[in-house]
Amino acid sequence: MKSSILIVENDKNTRESLARALSGNYIVLTASNGKEASNLLDQNQNIDIVVTDIMMYEMGGFELLERIRSTNKNINTIMITGHSDIFSAEAAINKGAYDYLSKPIKLDKLEISIKNAIKSKKLRFWDEG
């Protein structure tokens, strides 16, 4: 069974290109902001990984990350940003993000991060079981 990924990105071109690139190996859902993503997470309990931009309108990536961590700790979150700095990277990891990547996104690095996040999730499941 394919793992499912929710891509949360306000830039339509980036969101759609990531969805196309990942759709061969994963079930891919998309949202344009954190609020929309939050609604999708409420409706779909089978999402494994969230790949989210940090800077978005209505609900940003950090707020979405906090919501995910408070409602479903089994979802690994990969933060992406076009405004990378050590402070936001540290904040993302301290708030529970699985990984932090800078834009422009290198697809090979994203795929490695996703595969590792899925393995991490499976290991947690077996440890808890």
KABELDA-V714182 format. One record per pair of residues at least 4 apart in sequence whose C-alpha atoms are under 7 Angstrom apart, sorted by the first residue. I is the first residue (numbers start at 1). J is the second residue. Records with the same first field share a line. If there is no record, write none. Layout:
BEGIN
I=J, J
END
This chain:
BEGIN
2=25, 26, 27
3=26, 27, 48
4=26, 27, 28, 46, 47, 48, 49
5=26, 27, 28, 29, 47, 48, 49, 50
6=28, 29, 30, 47, 49, 50, 51
7=15, 29, 30, 31, 50, 51, 52
8=30, 31, 32, 33, 34, 37, 51, 52, 53
9=15, 31, 32, 33, 52, 53
10=32, 33, 56
11=15
12=16
13=17
14=18
15=19
16=20
17=21
18=22
19=23, 28
22=26
23=27, 28
31=36, 37
32=36
33=37, 56, 57, 58, 59, 60
34=38, 58, 59, 60, 61, 64
35=39, 58, 59
36=40
37=41
38=42
39=43
40=44
41=45
48=75, 76
49=75, 76, 77
50=76, 77, 78
51=77, 78, 79
52=61, 78, 79, 80
53=61, 79, 80, 81
54=60, 61, 62, 79, 80, 81
55=60, 61
56=60, 61
59=63, 64
60=64
61=65
62=66
63=67
64=68
65=69, 77
66=70, 95
67=71
68=72, 73
69=73, 96
74=121
76=97, 98, 117
77=97, 98, 99
78=97, 98, 99, 100
79=97, 99, 100, 101
80=100, 101, 102, 103
81=101, 102, 103
82=102, 103, 104
84=88, 102
85=89
86=90
87=91
88=92
89=93, 100
90=94
91=95
92=96, 97
93=97, 98, 99
98=117
106=110
107=111
108=112
109=113
110=114
111=115
112=116
113=117
114=118
115=119
116=120
117=121
118=122
119=123
120=124
121=125
122=126
123=127
124=128
125=129
END
